[in-house]
Each structure stands twice: as C-alpha cells, then as structure tokens.
Amino acid sequence: MDFNIAVIKGDGIGPEIVDEAVKVLDKAAEKFGHKFHYTRVLMGGESIDTYGVPLTDEAIAECRKNDAVLLGSIGGDAAVSPWYKLEPQLRPEAGLLKLRKSLGLFANLRPAYLYDELRAACPLRDDIIGDKGVDLVIVRELTGGLYFGERKTFVADGLKTAVDTLSYNENEIRRICRKGFEIAMKRRKKLTSVDKANVLDSSRLWRSIVEETAKDFPEVEYSHMLVDNCAMQLVRDPGQFDVVLTENMFGDILSDEASEIAGSLGMLPSASLNETGFGMYEPSHGSAPDIAGTGKANPLATILSAAMLLRYSLNLDKEADAVENAVSSVLKDGLRTGDIMSDGMKLLSCSQMGDAVADRI
C-alpha cells in the first residue's frame, strides 16, 4: 500500500531526528510491502527565514493532502535567536498552534512507557514500579476547556479581577471520549476517565458523556477518578493505568507528571489527532539548539512517534509493533545516546541509533 506523509523537520535537532525516523519508516515499508511518499513542509524558524511567517497557508494546504504529518521540533534559543524579537504571533511556536487549530487536532496522545533497561532513570522506587512497570497513554482534549474559554481582567469594587471560563459542550466531550475508548481497544482495554466531578459542572457533564460512550465499547473496562487522586496514584502505583482520558488542563498537568516517570524526555513520543484519524506526530521534547548538528540528539522519541503514526493514522498495527520492538531491542543490546547513557553501555550518535533501530525491524 502507498501512503503520503508530510514531513516538517523544523528547527534545532529537528532535521536530524526526523531523518532517522524516516529511515526507520522506510525500513518498515520495505519489510511489510508498503511505500511511503514524503512531502517536505516548512514550519517554525525555517519558515520565518524563508517566508517571513512561521506557517503559510500553502503549508497548511499541503499537510491536508497527506495521510499524516511527521514533525521534528520547533523553535530556537529565545535568548539569542532573532525569531524571538518578533511579535508573538510571528514566532516559531505560533506556527505549531496555528497548524493544530487549522487541522482540527483535538486529541493529544502522550504515552509514558518505562523500558526495563531504563528503570534506573525513573525517580520512583523499584518496588513502586513493580512487575507491572509503567505503560500508559494520556488522551488529552486539546482544543477546548479553560485554555480556550472566554477570559478577561477587569476592576470590580476597586479590585483587579480576572476570570477564565472552563467550557465544554457535549459534542466536544463525546469526540474525545470516543477517541479514548478506540485507543483503549488497541491496548489493554482499560480506561480511566479523570475529572473533578465533585466540584465542576463541566466535569459532571464529562462524566455523563463517558458513561454514555462506554455503552458502545462493552469490551473496555472503565472507571472514573478525581484528578487530585490521579496525580497521587501516578506516583503511587503507575502500573494500574492503561488509558487515562481527561480534559485539557488536567491533561496538560498529568502528562508532564507521567513523562517524568518514564525517565527521559528523549524517549517520549506524542500524537495529535482529528476526527478522521489524521494526525501530527512529534517527540515530546524541544528543539535543543545547543546540541543541533553535533550528532548527540536522541532520535528514539521521534522514531516512536513514527510508530504511533503507523498505528493511529495508517492503521498498520503490525508495522508499529515492529518499530517499537526494534527500539526495545536496541536498548536491550546496551546501545545508548548520551541522554540515556549509563555505565557499561555503548554510546551511539543520532544517525547510528537510527541505523541500529532500522537494522532490527
């Protein structure tokens, strides 16, 4: 089968890590009889340098023509880069926000998986990690809630007052719920919906829509958990979670907490999906301009993001498994980049790590 993928290499280490992910995708395509066609799209700093804006309308249109988008990283060193002397709406990160909105990417997936070989990097005690380990994905609603509600600052009774509005309608909730249950069906068929239903009306509506949606997924075991309890349970017993479904602000906070449990940002992929399954896939880490061009970057988060692209946008589960298993094999063989290096391991460059994963597909 043939598939079309828009490639945004971006800034900093972005070109290096994307090249390695493409290398691995091509090896998977060769192995399983597919063909991936790539279209280069500019966004962020490189788009500013070329077109004067972080994202053009033509770039958005090009992305829409493809089955998915693979993204490296966006942005530079704010202290020295001329990009950050521009108005906020013209800075690199504005392109990323515009693209997410333009493509309707409402569902953010942030897996947190702790490889046995990297247990020493996890801040949790080994007895807390236990035999179950850490293998969860947070499904975060990305385009609604407190971050997108009406806000204002005004003077009331002589006091400065600020108001932020947390608003969701049932359709916004229903579509992210369906996405969460669909992802649970691809995993261990367990979903924990996180809210604050003991206080918030929006959470009570959220909970009712979860229960309604669950009827369409009888194989999935689901439960509700208050957000403060979930924050505690993530560090007390992370192995209990499979899919964690939650609204925008709660997901923002919990996904950062979960990423720390996994030991290194260099290992964490992410995806943002729309209602059709089209998605943008990117590592959770930044552009690391201080090591750009040195070969020190860890491409594994981007390679694992490519595996998510195979699984969630192209519905190629076997191919995704092959990529993820290849990453696991590399770690078991003691191969490391500098950010996950430990005694007795073999240090690889960014391109060498990409080669090592591709060789194991």
N, C-alpha and C positions, 0 to 999 in steps of 0.2 A: 504494500500500500504506500501511496505517496502522501506526504503531509507538508504543509507550509508553516514555517516558523519565522517570525520577526525577531531579529537579534539586535538588542541595544547593548553595546559594550559599555558605554558610559565613560566614567572618569576614574582617575586613580588606578587601582588594581583591576578595574572592571574588564579592560580588554584581555588581560592575562587569564583571569579566571573563567571568562566566557569562552575563550579559545579552548580551554581544557574540557569544559562541559560539552562543547560542540564535538570535540574529538571523541568523547565517550558516547554521545548520541549517535555519531556516525558508525562507531563500532557495534552498537546495539542494532542499528538499522541493517548493517551487513549480516549480523548474526541471525536476525529474525526475518529478513527478506523485505525490508522497507526502504524507502528513500525519503530523506528529509531535504526540503528546499529552503534555503535561508535567504532572507531579505534584510539587509543592513538598514537600520533606522537610527537617526541621531536624536539624543535627548540629553539634557543637562548641560554641563560645561562645554562639551564638544559642540553642541547645537548653538550655544551662545557664541562661541568663537566663529562658527560658520555662518549662522543666520541672524545673530543678534538677539535671539529669544531662546528660552530653554526647551521649547517644544513647538513645532509648527503644525498647522492644520493638516499639511500634507503628510507629516509623520503619523498623526492620528489615523488618517485615512488608510495609510499603508498598513498599520497594525491591524486594522479591522479586516483587511483582506486575508489575513493569515489565520491559522488554527490556534495559535498561541503566541505569547511573547516571552522570550528569554532575556532577562535583564542582568547586567553585571552590578554596577554601583554608580551612584550619582553624587556629585559634589566634590569639593576640594578642601583645602586648608583655609578656613574662614579668616585666619589672622593675616594671611599673605596673598590670597588669591584675589585678583581684580573682580572676579564674579561677585564677590560679597560686598563690593562698593556700589552695586546696582540696587535698584528698588527691589523690595522683597518679591514682588510678582515676576521679576526678571531673573531671579537667582536659580541655580540648578534644580533645587528641590521643588520649586514651583512647577517644573515640568512633570515631575512624578505625580504630584497631586492632581494636576490637570488631566494626565493620562488616565489615572484611576477613575476620575469622575466621568471623563468622556467615554470610557469603555464600560461604565456601569459595574465596576468591580466592587461588589457589595460584601463579598465573603472572603475574609482573610484567614488563611490556614497557617498555623505556626506549630509544626511538630517539635517535640522535645524528646530526643532519644539518646540514652546514655549507653554508649558501647562499653562492653565489659573491659576492653583494653584501656579505656579512659576513665575508669572508676576513680583513680587517684586524683583526677582533676575536679571531681564533684565535691562541693563543700559539705555534703551530707555524710554522716557516719555510715560505714558499710552495713551496719545492722539495720539502718533505716532503709537503705536501698534494697537490701534483702535479695531473695532469689528472684522476685518479680522484676527487679530493675526499674528503669524509667522508660516508658514507651507510650507517649500520649500525643494528642494533637488538639490544640485550642482552635476552635472555629469562632471567629470574632466577626460580628456585624460591623461593617466598615464605613457606611455612608449615612448613618442616622444617629439618633441619640443626642447626648449632651454636646458633642463636638460640632454638631450641625444645626442645633436648635437656635431659636431667637435669643439674642443676648444684648444687653445694654447696661450702661453705667449712668447713673443719674443722682441727683440730690433729692432726698426725701427727709422732711423735718430737719433740715440743716445738716444731714449726714450723707456722705457719699455712699451710694448703694449700688451693688452690682447684681444682675440677675442673669443666670444661664438656664435655658429651658431644655429639659430632657423629654423629648417627644418621639413616640413611635406609633405608627398605625399598624393595623393587623396584617396588612399585606407585606410591609417591611419585615415584620417578625416572621410571618409564615414562610417567606422565601429563604431566610437564613436557617430556620428550623428544618426545612426540607433538605437543605444542603448538609446540615449537621447529621441528620439521620442517614442520608445517602452515603456520607463518608463513613459513618459507623458500620454500614453494611459492607464496606470494603475492608474493614478492620476486624475488631473482635466483637462487634455488635453490642457495644455498651456505650451509653451516652449519659453524661451528667450535665444537666442544664443549671446554670448558675445565675442567680438573680438576687434581688433584695425585696422579695415579695412581702416581708413583714412590715415594710415601710412605704414602698413606692407603688403607686398605681400603675406605672409603666411596667413594673416587674410582675404585677398581678396579671396584667394583660398578657405579658410574655409567657407566664406560666400556663395560662389557659390555652394559648395557641400551641405550646409544646405538647400539651396533653391531647389536643385535637389532632395534631400532626402525627403523633405516635401511633394512632389507630391505623395509619397506612403502612406502618413498619412493625408488624407484630413480632418479628424476629429480634428486634433491638430491645434490650433491657435498658430502661431509662429511669432516672431519678432526678430529684431537684435538690439543690444545695445552695444555701445562702453564701454570698460572695465572701464574707469575712471568714466563714468556716472553710471555704475552699482555699483561701490564701493560707490558712493554717495547715490544712490537710496536704497541700502540695509539698510542704517541707516535713510533714509528719509521716505520711505514707503515700508517696507519689505513685507507687505501683498499683493503687486502686483505680487509677483513671485510665480511660481509653480515649474517648472523645469528650472534650469539655466545650459546651456550647454556651455562648454568652454575648451580651450586648457590647457596644463599642468601648466605653470607658473601662468597664470591668475587664474586657478582653485585652485592652492595652496594658493594664497593670499586671494581670495574671500571666500573660505571655512573656513579659520581661522577667517575672519571677521564675517561670518554668525554664527559660533559656539559661539562667544561671545554674540550674540543677544539671543541665547537660554538659557542663564542664568547659565549653569553649564556643564562642560565637562563630568561630571558623568552621563549625560542624553543623550549623543550623540553617536549613532551607526555609523558604516560605512561598506561599502562593496567594494570589488574589483572584477570585473567580466572579463571573457574572452569571446571569440566569441560564445561559445557553451552555455553560461548561467551558466557554472561552476563558483563558486565564493569563495572568502575567506572573512569571516565576522568577524569584530573585533570592539571593542569600540574605540572611538577617543582619549581617554586619555591614559596615560602611565602606567607603572608598579607600581608606588607608593610604592617603597620598604620600606619607613618609616612607613607605616601602615600595611604591609603584616603580616598576621597571627593574627591581632588584632580584626577582625570582623567588622572593620569600613568601609570597602570598599563599594561603591555603585555598585550593580550589574545591575542596570537598563539599562545602555548603552549596556552591553553585552546581556542582555535579549532582548532589542530592535534590536540588531544586529542579534540575532537568528530569530526574526520576519522577518527581511529582507531576511535571508536565506530561510525561508519558502516561501516568496513571489517571490523572483527573481531567485533562483536556483531550487526550488522544485515546483514552480507554485501552491502553496497552499495558495491562497489569503484569504479564509475564516479563515484558521488557523492563518495566520499572523494578520488578523483583531482581532481575539480573544486575541492574546497575547498583541497587542497594546492597546486594550480596557481594558485588565486586569491591565496594567501599569497605565492607566488613572484612573481607579477605585481606585487603591491603593493611588494615590495622592489625589483624591477627599475625601478619607476617612481620610486624615490627617496623613498618615504614611510616615515617612521620614528616610533617613540615614543622618549622620552628615553633609555632604557637602551641603545638601539642607534643613537643619533643620531651622525652624523658630518658633516663639512663638506660643504656643497653639497646636503644632503638637506632635505626638508620635514618639519617637526615636526608630529605629529598627537596629538590627545588619544586616550584609550582608546576612546571612542564613535566618534570619527572614523575610527579604524583599523578598527573593526568594520564601519562603513559602507563603507569602501574595499574590504575583502575581499568583503563581500556584493555589492557592485556588479560584481565581477569573476567571480562564479560563472557 
